[in-house]
Amino acid sequence: ARPEYVTIKDIYIKHRNAHRELIALMGDSPACVLGFSGEEMKRATGMTWVPLSGVLQKMSIRLFMDHPFWYARSVMKAWLNFWRVPFIYYPELIQADWVRHALSWGWIPFKLIWVGINIVFVALITAYPWIRARLPAALFPIAMIILASSILQALLEYGENSRYAIPTMPLVLIYVFSATIALKRHYDCPTPNHPSSGI
């Protein structure tokens, strides 16, 4: 950080190191670190939350400009984390042990299935230039919404990025299911002019 942000930086690093394990459990997000360090930052700077937030924003932008490679790396990690599939629940609120254990174990196959669906979606998007003529046109805006969501959240946040995927999960399922059906129909019933027809 630049000299004008040294005080804030030192407080941030101190609390990040002091609560490293707990912050990791909470998603390793900078917002979690601010939850621990915010009060001390306010006391050290004499600011309330609103002006302090403005200073933190300016510091973040300056860090992105000074260290573009680090920022690009965090964006890539955040984008990959988007596809990990979130499991947001609070086991301490569940009194019955069997319910808590059932949720913990039952989540594993559900997560594996959804991760598989996400992998198929990314593969379909990667192959889009070669298969677009075989897909319904209505799938294009769906894919753009999903991709825009994954990219925008990665540009703005690094931490529990998978939670931002929750609103797009139905769209991913629709896209994968519809694209799979369309491709299956195409290769099962090739047109006379398509090479796969053998003509």
C-alpha positions in Angstrom: 0.0 0.0 0.0 1.1 3.6 -0.6 2.3 5.7 2.4 -1.0 7.5 2.9 -2.6 4.1 3.6 0.0 2.6 5.9 -2.0 2.9 9.1 -5.0 1.2 7.6 -2.8 -1.5 6.0 -1.0 -2.3 9.2 -4.3 -2.7 11.1 -5.8 -4.8 8.4 -2.7 -7.2 8.3 -2.6 -7.4 12.1 -6.2 -8.6 12.4 -5.9 -10.8 9.4 -3.0 -12.6 11.0 -4.6 -12.7 14.4 -7.8 -14.3 13.2 -6.5 -16.2 10.2 -8.2 -19.6 11.0 -11.5 -18.1 11.8 -11.4 -15.9 8.7 -10.6 -19.0 6.6 -13.7 -20.7 8.0 -15.8 -17.7 7.1 -14.7 -17.8 3.5 -11.4 -15.9 3.5 -13.1 -12.7 2.4 -11.6 -9.2 2.9 -15.0 -8.3 4.3 -14.4 -10.8 7.1 -11.1 -9.1 7.9 -12.8 -5.7 8.1 -15.3 -7.2 10.5 -12.5 -7.7 12.9 -10.4 -4.6 12.1 -13.0 -2.0 11.3 -13.4 -0.6 14.8 -9.7 -0.1 15.3 -9.5 1.5 11.8 -12.2 4.0 12.8 -10.4 4.9 16.1 -7.0 5.2 14.4 -8.3 7.4 11.6 -11.0 9.3 13.5 -13.5 8.5 10.7 -16.9 7.0 10.7 -17.8 4.1 8.5 -18.9 6.1 5.5 -15.7 8.2 4.9 -13.6 5.2 5.9 -15.3 3.1 3.3 -14.4 5.7 0.7 -10.8 5.6 1.8 -10.8 1.8 1.6 -12.3 1.9 -1.8 -9.6 4.3 -3.0 -6.9 2.2 -1.5 -8.3 -0.9 -3.2 -8.3 0.8 -6.6 -4.8 2.0 -6.1 -3.6 -1.5 -5.2 -5.3 -2.9 -8.3 -3.4 -0.3 -10.4 -0.1 -0.8 -8.7 -0.3 -4.7 -8.7 -2.4 -5.7 -11.8 -1.0 -9.2 -11.8 -2.0 -9.9 -8.2 -5.5 -8.5 -9.0 -5.8 -10.7 -12.2 -4.8 -13.7 -10.2 -7.4 -13.0 -7.5 -10.0 -12.5 -10.2 -9.2 -15.8 -11.7 -9.4 -17.6 -8.4 -12.7 -15.8 -7.6 -14.1 -16.9 -11.0 -13.1 -20.5 -10.4 -14.7 -20.4 -6.9 -17.9 -19.3 -8.5 -18.4 -22.8 -9.9 -17.7 -24.7 -6.6 -21.4 -24.8 -5.6 -22.3 -23.3 -2.2 -23.7 -25.0 0.9 -25.0 -22.3 3.2 -26.5 -23.5 6.4 -26.0 -23.1 10.1 -25.5 -26.4 11.9 -25.5 -24.8 15.3 -29.2 -24.0 14.8 -30.1 -27.6 14.2 -30.8 -29.4 17.5 -31.3 -32.9 16.2 -28.0 -34.7 15.6 -29.4 -37.0 13.0 -30.8 -34.1 10.9 -27.5 -32.3 11.1 -25.6 -35.5 10.1 -28.1 -36.3 7.3 -27.6 -32.8 5.8 -23.8 -33.0 6.0 -23.7 -36.4 4.3 -26.6 -35.8 1.9 -24.9 -32.7 0.7 -22.0 -34.6 -0.8 -23.7 -36.3 -3.8 -25.8 -33.1 -4.4 -22.6 -31.1 -4.6 -20.8 -33.6 -6.9 -23.8 -33.6 -9.3 -23.9 -29.8 -9.4 -20.2 -29.5 -9.9 -20.5 -32.0 -12.8 -23.3 -29.8 -14.3 -21.1 -26.7 -14.0 -18.2 -28.5 -15.7 -20.5 -29.5 -18.6 -21.7 -25.9 -18.8 -18.2 -24.5 -19.0 -17.3 -27.1 -21.6 -20.3 -26.2 -23.7 -19.4 -22.5 -23.5 -15.8 -23.3 -24.5 -17.1 -25.2 -27.5 -19.7 -22.7 -28.4 -18.0 -21.3 -31.6 -18.1 -24.9 -33.0 -21.6 -25.9 -31.8 -23.6 -22.6 -31.9 -25.3 -23.5 -35.2 -26.8 -26.6 -33.5 -28.1 -24.8 -30.4 -31.4 -22.9 -30.0 -30.9 -19.2 -30.3 -32.7 -18.6 -27.0 -29.8 -20.2 -25.1 -27.4 -17.4 -26.1 -28.8 -14.7 -23.7 -29.0 -17.3 -20.9 -25.3 -18.1 -21.4 -24.5 -14.4 -21.4 -26.4 -13.8 -18.1 -24.5 -16.6 -16.4 -21.1 -15.6 -17.7 -21.7 -11.9 -16.9 -22.6 -12.9 -13.3 -19.6 -15.1 -12.9 -17.2 -12.4 -14.3 -18.7 -9.4 -12.5 -18.6 -11.0 -9.1 -15.0 -12.1 -9.6 -14.0 -8.5 -10.5 -15.6 -7.2 -7.3 -15.2 -9.8 -4.6 -12.8 -12.6 -3.5 -14.0 -14.9 -0.8 -17.2 -17.0 -0.7 -17.7 -16.5 -4.4 -19.8 -19.6 -4.9 -22.7 -17.9 -3.0 -23.2 -15.6 -6.0 -23.9 -18.6 -8.2 -27.1 -19.4 -6.4 -29.4 -17.2 -8.5 -27.8 -18.6 -11.7 -28.0 -22.3 -10.8 -31.5 -22.8 -12.4 -30.2 -21.0 -15.6 -27.2 -23.3 -15.7 -29.4 -26.4 -15.4 -31.8 -25.1 -18.2 -28.8 -24.3 -20.5 -27.1 -27.7 -20.0 -30.3 -29.7 -20.3 -31.5 -27.8 -23.4 -28.1 -27.8 -25.1 -27.6 -31.5 -24.4 -31.1 -32.3 -25.9 -30.4 -30.1 -29.0 -27.0 -31.7 -29.6 -28.3 -35.2 -29.1 -31.1 -34.6 -31.6 -28.7 -33.1 -34.1 -26.3 -36.1 -34.0 -29.1 -38.6 -33.9 -30.8 -37.1 -36.9 -28.1 -35.3 -39.0 -29.1 -33.1 -41.9 -28.2 -34.3 -45.4 -25.7 -31.4 -45.8 -23.9 -32.1 -42.5 -20.7 -34.2 -42.7 -21.9 -36.5 -39.9 -24.7 -37.7 -42.2 -22.1 -39.6 -44.3 -23.3 -37.9 -47.5 
